[in-house]
Amino acid sequence: MPKAKRVKPWLTLSVAMGNPIQVGGLLGSVALAWYAGRKGARGTRWMVASRLVAYFCEHAFSHWLVGRALGIRFTSYGLHGTSHPQHYPPGARFFFSRLPLLSARADPTSLAGATPTSRAAMYAAGTVATVAASIAIPGYCWLRGVRGARGFFAGANLWSVPLLLSESLREGGDLRRALRELTR
């Protein structure tokens, strides 16, 4: 099976530019979730906003954070739609191909020189962060009595099922690459 071509970014951001954007987004997401909790039953919009903001910031930044902690260098971030539009049904494909998502661009030499365990951890970090945020944000809001948080918790975690399947089964999926690194 031929290797899928890498998606060409609409815009390339330096690491020095991309990290503050993502850290700011993640801090903003925490603030929105906290505010939703303070609003209690009336915090639904803030809860949804918190999860959306986190969704755009957690994945690529987690790859970078774990990768850097394990010695992998990155060259930049790419801004583009989904990296695998062919795996979405037509309506979702159109939508996800146009969402402004970031991808962490690892330095190929650094990546090749890293241990398999380091590469596996870096690959898995994005998916793990996405699932963790899908649990943490609506879970916190549910505990704080935000209206609709229980349903949002269930929906966000049901959304994680196809994510985990895709990342595990798809040739270029992060979890599949992580497993491949560990079984070399």
PyMOL commands that set and color helices and strands:
alter all, ss='L'
color gray80, all
select helices_A, chain A and resi 15-42+44-69+85-87+90-98+108-113+116-143+149-169+174-182
alter helices_A, ss='H'
color red, helices_A
select strands_A, chain A and resi 11-13+74-80+101-106
alter strands_A, ss='S'
color yellow, strands_A
deselect
rebuild
show_as cartoon
